Amino acid sequence: MIERIGRRTLRFAGRPVLLSHAAAVGKKEGEGPLGGRFDFVAENDRMDEKSWELAESRLQRAAIRMALEKGGLKKEDLDVILAGDLLNQCISSFLASVDSDVPYLGQYGACSTMAQGLALGACLVEGGAARRALAAASSHFCSAERQYRFPLAYGGQRTPTAQWTATAAGAAVLQGGAGKERQPSIRVTHAVFGKMVEMGVTDAGNMGAAMAPAAFDTITALLDDLHAAPTDFDCIVTGDLGHVGADILLTLLRGQGVDLSPVYSDCGSLLYGDEQDAHAGGSGCGCSAAVLCGPLLRDMREGKLRRLVFAGTGAMMSPVSVQQKQPIAGVCHAVVLERSEA
Amino acid sequence: MIERIGRRTLRFAGRPVLLSHAAAVGKKEGEGPLGGRFDFVAENDRMDEKSWELAESRLQRAAIRMALEKGGLKKEDLDVILAGDLLNQCISSFLASVDSDVPYLGQYGACSTMAQGLALGACLVEGGAARRALAAASSHFCSAERQYRFPLAYGGQRTPTAQWTATAAGAAVLQGGAGKERQPSIRVTHAVFGKMVEMGVTDAGNMGAAMAPAAFDTITALLDDLHAAPTDFDCIVTGDLGHVGADILLTLLRGQGVDLSPVYSDCGSLLYGDEQDAHAGGSGCGCSAAVLCGPLLRDMREGKLRRLVFAGTGAMMSPVSVQQKQPIAGVCHAVVLERSEA
């Protein structure tokens, strides 16, 4: 049963189980501070494919395959796949699952896609529409640069506020929560669907600023609806505001008397080390998907984190909309995950 | 409560109400055989906007506004908007709802987007995640030609199997079904989420052939799961296979001993007259959205149709995936709508 609490928060009485998860990343991501916490690190970002788009698709396919394997599942155990990416017409996701023979619902939430898929997936398993749902998302630095910015060979300069699109993918399987388990499990307890928030940012090189107000809106709604303080959670993680957006979010919340800093992280800030030339941090659907489905969920499995808010942030725009001087809107979907002891 | 019937069909015990709906179309679509059955026909396809993309967005915005008005609703009565389109990063949908202040879930199902949004929306209202959900989709001939094919001014030739992207948008509001009503209502009784089906079609000028096997798969699953014959429904409509795809679907079903023809229509075949030079018929997210939210749902309101299967079909591809010689996969999501007498 899904109960609506307060203004916008959904509470899942049945507490869907996040059964298994996997993350696959590129070479640079594997060399970063989280490198040892992913399930697969590519030796090179082309991954023996003929194009960057196919390489991205292969990365998402790998994450899905490993998530299933780790859960002892086969594709036919899934009732639905919710997946998306940044490429035009979301082709890396369609190509990753085209031969899966599983019902497929393409999602587009820009870099919030993983959170959107998890929140919707939780609704579907909790409501009885699916016994098991898989959420997945991916991005690839080279396919994104080509599509959104400059040809790689051009060697375009990046502004300090620019984020680095992660070569990464994550996948997680949700299952209806009925029944008691013999071992600790990770449960989805709440979710908030995000509103688009647009504050006049038109600089495609500063997505963090465009997305921070949406993260503020969603996190505020969640805390208000649950009558919770940030420290009621072990970690509240956005994905991906980067260093610039993360600072703006903390400042906006401080203006409301809320200090998020003791428990706050951002997937984009976590993914790369200072010496990796990623400027304002990581971004892309795959960044938050891989940081969640790799390090963060591992931390939950290992008991290092008990209650986690995963607040995926996306920037709604396209090269065409930016050229046409349209605003860039942020959106932020949140899911609350809890480690449930046996 | 959502019950899973047979292999894949979802049954909505609470029978969510399709409360209101509206369709907005371009000039050519208004001049076609269904012209008098839309809520709004644009005088010109630019709609006083500076770009085709903004015109498309305006059309979707108009459909959403009218759907709300016809239901006596305001935006704040909605808990979620599920919307999508064909443009890169789905910008016409984001721009249509950017200032709505309603939680927004971007959907990408190519031309099946309206059906995907309705099926997911029904799951959300039935499961309790939303009291009211709006599904919307749009497309525009000129924005699609520019993005997928040739600049308009180039005057590219079209193959006979090519479909004409409709300048059109549709929107519908779903509401939890509890309580008895004093007047006839339209209810969502069942849904099937589609699998991607790929049969080797690589010709982007023959989408009907790429999508027909997916429609076959979903319609077969629905009929099997419900132990139903086609004539148990007043109308089974695909959107949009066009003339070529519709023929293939009928042939495929006939091979299984199923004669769909007595109740079958296709939104793409219905939208344009023979003299309108649309070749194999209409396509685009807006085609099935507008034909459903205009003529078909009007027919249901007027009692001319009682049980309708709306099977939205989409082709998963992009210009890049086609150039890279990747397959084009079809997908088909179905919802069953029923007129419920007071």
Chai-1 contact restraints between the chains, C-beta under 6 A:
chainA,res_idxA,chainB,res_idxB,connection_type,confidence,min_distance_angstrom,max_distance_angstrom,comment,restraint_id
A,I2,B,G127,contact,1.0,0.0,6.0,A-B,restraint_1
A,I2,B,G128,contact,1.0,0.0,6.0,A-B,restraint_2
A,I2,B,A129,contact,1.0,0.0,6.0,A-B,restraint_3
A,L10,B,A129,contact,1.0,0.0,6.0,A-B,restraint_4
A,S51,B,Q324,contact,1.0,0.0,6.0,A-B,restraint_5
A,V80,B,F193,contact,1.0,0.0,6.0,A-B,restraint_6
A,N88,B,N88,contact,1.0,0.0,6.0,A-B,restraint_7
A,N88,B,S318,contact,1.0,0.0,6.0,A-B,restraint_8
A,Q89,B,S318,contact,1.0,0.0,6.0,A-B,restraint_9
A,C90,B,Y108,contact,1.0,0.0,6.0,A-B,restraint_10
A,I91,B,S318,contact,1.0,0.0,6.0,A-B,restraint_11
A,I91,B,S321,contact,1.0,0.0,6.0,A-B,restraint_12
A,F94,B,M316,contact,1.0,0.0,6.0,A-B,restraint_13
A,V98,B,M196,contact,1.0,0.0,6.0,A-B,restraint_14
A,V98,B,E198,contact,1.0,0.0,6.0,A-B,restraint_15
A,V98,B,A329,contact,1.0,0.0,6.0,A-B,restraint_16
A,D101,B,K195,contact,1.0,0.0,6.0,A-B,restraint_17
A,P103,B,F193,contact,1.0,0.0,6.0,A-B,restraint_18
A,P103,B,K195,contact,1.0,0.0,6.0,A-B,restraint_19
A,Y104,B,M196,contact,1.0,0.0,6.0,A-B,restraint_20
A,G106,B,Y108,contact,1.0,0.0,6.0,A-B,restraint_21
A,G106,B,G109,contact,1.0,0.0,6.0,A-B,restraint_22
A,Y108,B,C90,contact,1.0,0.0,6.0,A-B,restraint_23
A,Y108,B,G106,contact,1.0,0.0,6.0,A-B,restraint_24
A,Y108,B,Y108,contact,1.0,0.0,6.0,A-B,restraint_25
A,G109,B,G106,contact,1.0,0.0,6.0,A-B,restraint_26
A,C123,B,L124,contact,1.0,0.0,6.0,A-B,restraint_27
A,C123,B,G127,contact,1.0,0.0,6.0,A-B,restraint_28
A,C123,B,A129,contact,1.0,0.0,6.0,A-B,restraint_29
A,L124,B,C123,contact,1.0,0.0,6.0,A-B,restraint_30
A,G127,B,I2,contact,1.0,0.0,6.0,A-B,restraint_31
A,G127,B,C123,contact,1.0,0.0,6.0,A-B,restraint_32
A,G127,B,G127,contact,1.0,0.0,6.0,A-B,restraint_33
A,G128,B,I2,contact,1.0,0.0,6.0,A-B,restraint_34
A,A129,B,I2,contact,1.0,0.0,6.0,A-B,restraint_35
A,A129,B,L10,contact,1.0,0.0,6.0,A-B,restraint_36
A,A129,B,C123,contact,1.0,0.0,6.0,A-B,restraint_37
A,F193,B,V80,contact,1.0,0.0,6.0,A-B,restraint_38
A,F193,B,P103,contact,1.0,0.0,6.0,A-B,restraint_39
A,K195,B,D101,contact,1.0,0.0,6.0,A-B,restraint_40
A,K195,B,P103,contact,1.0,0.0,6.0,A-B,restraint_41
A,M196,B,V98,contact,1.0,0.0,6.0,A-B,restraint_42
A,M196,B,Y104,contact,1.0,0.0,6.0,A-B,restraint_43
A,E198,B,V98,contact,1.0,0.0,6.0,A-B,restraint_44
A,M316,B,F94,contact,1.0,0.0,6.0,A-B,restraint_45
A,S318,B,N88,contact,1.0,0.0,6.0,A-B,restraint_46
A,S318,B,Q89,contact,1.0,0.0,6.0,A-B,restraint_47
A,S318,B,I91,contact,1.0,0.0,6.0,A-B,restraint_48
A,S321,B,I91,contact,1.0,0.0,6.0,A-B,restraint_49
A,Q324,B,S51,contact,1.0,0.0,6.0,A-B,restraint_50
A,A329,B,V98,contact,1.0,0.0,6.0,A-B,restraint_51
